[in-house]
């Protein structure tokens, strides 16, 4: 397994196809997916055999607050420590910050084992039309 913390050489069309095939596609185009990762404070992509099998990224103000998103491990590769390794690589770059994330209920125990606490009261809102940025 190779863990990449830069975005050099990523095939975004392949990444989009892998995410869609694994039911982890939120509708972003390959170009939007690339922009999402490029605008992140920290990223990790796990590869094996030249194919992406995991992603994780963090948004951050670089001072005190960060938010982890897009944590994904290709289904046949789950429970092998890939997500744990990716989270560790992200956390190394977020020292001193309050790190938040949203996770599906079934993933809660994974994040709790990494030291995350359940905090009630999360809220969200989509502004405008999903994935459509106004000029």
N, C-alpha and C positions, 0 to 999 in steps of 0.2 A: 504494500500500500504506500502510495506517495501522497504527501500533504503539501499543497501549494498555497502560499499566503500572498502571492501576487496573481495578477490576472493575465500575465503574458501567455499567449498561445492557447487560450481557452476558445474552443469551438462553440460559439453561442447557439448555433442551430442544433448541434448535437445535444447540448445541455438542455435546450428547450424540449427536444424530442424525448430525452430520458425522463425529464420531469413529468411530461404529459403521459408517457407510457406507464409511469409509476403512480399516476393519480395524485401528483403533487404540483399541479399546474394551476395557477390562479388567473390565467388569462393573459399574462404579459406576452408580448411578442419577443422574439429572440433579441431584438434591438432594445426593448424596454428592460428585459432581464439583464442585459449587459450594462445598461445605464444604471440600473438599481445597484449592481455590484460595484461599478466604478465610483459611485457617489457614497460608498460606505466607508466607515473609518477603519474597519478591519474585515478581511475575508479569508475563508479557507475553502479549498476545493480538494476533495479526496479523489484520487485516481487509482485505477488498477487496470493493467492491460491497455493503457491509453484511453480508457473510458471513464467519465465521471461517475462516481458512486456516492458522493456526498457533498453537501454544501453547508455553509453557515456564514453569517455575516453580522456585523454590528454597526449600528448607527450611534454616533456619539458627539457630544459637544466638546470632547477632549479635556474636560475639566472635572465634572462631577456626575454626569448622567449618560448612560448608554442603554441601548435597547437591542436585544438580539432577535434576529428574524431569519427566515429561510433555512432553518436547520432541517436537513433532509439526508437520509441515508437510503439508498436504493434497496428496496424490500429484500432481495436475496442476500444482501450483505449486512442486514441488521443483526444486533446482538453479538457483534464482533469487536466492539470498542471504538468504532469509527467515530460516532457522534461524540463520545467522551473525549477522544483525542482532538477533534475539531473544536469542541467547547474549550478545552484547555488552551489551545493555541489562540483562540479569541481572547480569553480571559487574561492571558499574559500581556495583551496590548491594551487592557482596560483597567489596569491597577489604579486604585484610589477612587474608582467611580461606583456609583450606585447602578447596578445592572438589572434591568427588568426584561421580562419576556412574557408572551402569552403562549400557552401550550394547550393542546387537546387534553382532556381529562385523563385519557389513558397514558399520556406521557408524563404526567405529574410526578410519579414516583422516580422516574429517571432524573429529572431536574432536582428533585429533593435530595437524591443521593449525591448530587454534585454540590449541595449546600444551599440551594435556592429555597426560599420560604414562600408559602402561599400567602398572598396579600389580597384580601377582598377589595372590591370597589373599582376594578378596571372598567373603563368605558372607552368607546370608540365611535367614530363618525366618519362617513365618506363625504367629502366636499365635492359638489358637482357630480359629474358622471364618472363612475369607476374607470380608471386608467385613461381618462381623457383629460389632458391638461389644456386648460384654456390659454389662448395666446396672450 
